[in-house]
Amino acid sequence: MEYNYLHTFRLAVHGLSQPVEFRMAHENDNAAQVTDAFAKYVARQEDDFLPLGTTGAVRASRVVHISHVRVQKVPAKKEDAAE
């Protein structure tokens, strides 16, 4: 599976005063479809943590709201572009 798009979500987390962002690579740019897939992913994590880059994480069970913020095309790798 080729992850051609990077989606950014804003998560409201119970116990935090400010929302946090989570990025997820996906094969397509359909915001509704990817938001649904991400929500299901979060629900399956139960008490596992979702990484927030390299500097933090939140417990998935504390996520109370998910908003899709943006999607961007991931630049092609140089070896892929040469083909």
Contacts in CASP RR format, 6 or more apart in sequence:
PFRMAT RR
TARGET T0000
AUTHOR 0000-0000-0000
METHOD contacts of the structure
MODEL  1
MEYNYLHTFRLAVHGLSQPVEFRMAHENDNAAQVTDAFAKYVARQEDDFL
PLGTTGAVRASRVVHISHVRVQKVPAKKEDAAE
1 27 0 8 1.000
2 27 0 8 1.000
3 25 0 8 1.000
3 26 0 8 1.000
3 27 0 8 1.000
3 74 0 8 1.000
4 26 0 8 1.000
4 27 0 8 1.000
4 28 0 8 1.000
4 29 0 8 1.000
4 73 0 8 1.000
4 74 0 8 1.000
5 25 0 8 1.000
5 26 0 8 1.000
5 27 0 8 1.000
5 28 0 8 1.000
5 29 0 8 1.000
5 34 0 8 1.000
5 71 0 8 1.000
5 72 0 8 1.000
5 73 0 8 1.000
5 74 0 8 1.000
6 23 0 8 1.000
6 24 0 8 1.000
6 25 0 8 1.000
6 26 0 8 1.000
6 71 0 8 1.000
6 72 0 8 1.000
6 73 0 8 1.000
6 74 0 8 1.000
7 23 0 8 1.000
7 24 0 8 1.000
7 25 0 8 1.000
7 26 0 8 1.000
7 31 0 8 1.000
7 34 0 8 1.000
7 35 0 8 1.000
7 38 0 8 1.000
7 68 0 8 1.000
7 70 0 8 1.000
7 71 0 8 1.000
8 21 0 8 1.000
8 22 0 8 1.000
8 23 0 8 1.000
8 68 0 8 1.000
8 69 0 8 1.000
8 70 0 8 1.000
8 71 0 8 1.000
8 72 0 8 1.000
9 21 0 8 1.000
9 22 0 8 1.000
9 23 0 8 1.000
9 24 0 8 1.000
9 35 0 8 1.000
9 38 0 8 1.000
9 66 0 8 1.000
9 67 0 8 1.000
9 68 0 8 1.000
9 69 0 8 1.000
10 19 0 8 1.000
10 20 0 8 1.000
10 21 0 8 1.000
10 66 0 8 1.000
10 67 0 8 1.000
10 69 0 8 1.000
11 19 0 8 1.000
11 20 0 8 1.000
11 21 0 8 1.000
11 22 0 8 1.000
11 50 0 8 1.000
11 58 0 8 1.000
11 63 0 8 1.000
11 65 0 8 1.000
11 66 0 8 1.000
11 67 0 8 1.000
12 19 0 8 1.000
12 63 0 8 1.000
12 64 0 8 1.000
12 65 0 8 1.000
12 66 0 8 1.000
12 67 0 8 1.000
13 19 0 8 1.000
13 20 0 8 1.000
13 58 0 8 1.000
13 62 0 8 1.000
13 63 0 8 1.000
13 64 0 8 1.000
14 62 0 8 1.000
14 63 0 8 1.000
14 64 0 8 1.000
15 62 0 8 1.000
16 58 0 8 1.000
16 62 0 8 1.000
19 67 0 8 1.000
20 52 0 8 1.000
20 58 0 8 1.000
21 52 0 8 1.000
21 69 0 8 1.000
22 38 0 8 1.000
22 50 0 8 1.000
22 52 0 8 1.000
23 53 0 8 1.000
24 34 0 8 1.000
24 38 0 8 1.000
24 41 0 8 1.000
25 74 0 8 1.000
26 34 0 8 1.000
26 37 0 8 1.000
28 34 0 8 1.000
29 71 0 8 1.000
29 73 0 8 1.000
31 68 0 8 1.000
31 71 0 8 1.000
34 68 0 8 1.000
34 71 0 8 1.000
35 66 0 8 1.000
35 68 0 8 1.000
38 66 0 8 1.000
39 66 0 8 1.000
42 50 0 8 1.000
42 60 0 8 1.000
42 63 0 8 1.000
42 66 0 8 1.000
43 60 0 8 1.000
45 60 0 8 1.000
45 61 0 8 1.000
46 60 0 8 1.000
46 61 0 8 1.000
47 59 0 8 1.000
47 60 0 8 1.000
47 61 0 8 1.000
48 59 0 8 1.000
48 60 0 8 1.000
49 57 0 8 1.000
49 58 0 8 1.000
49 59 0 8 1.000
49 60 0 8 1.000
50 57 0 8 1.000
50 58 0 8 1.000
50 59 0 8 1.000
50 60 0 8 1.000
50 63 0 8 1.000
51 57 0 8 1.000
52 58 0 8 1.000
END
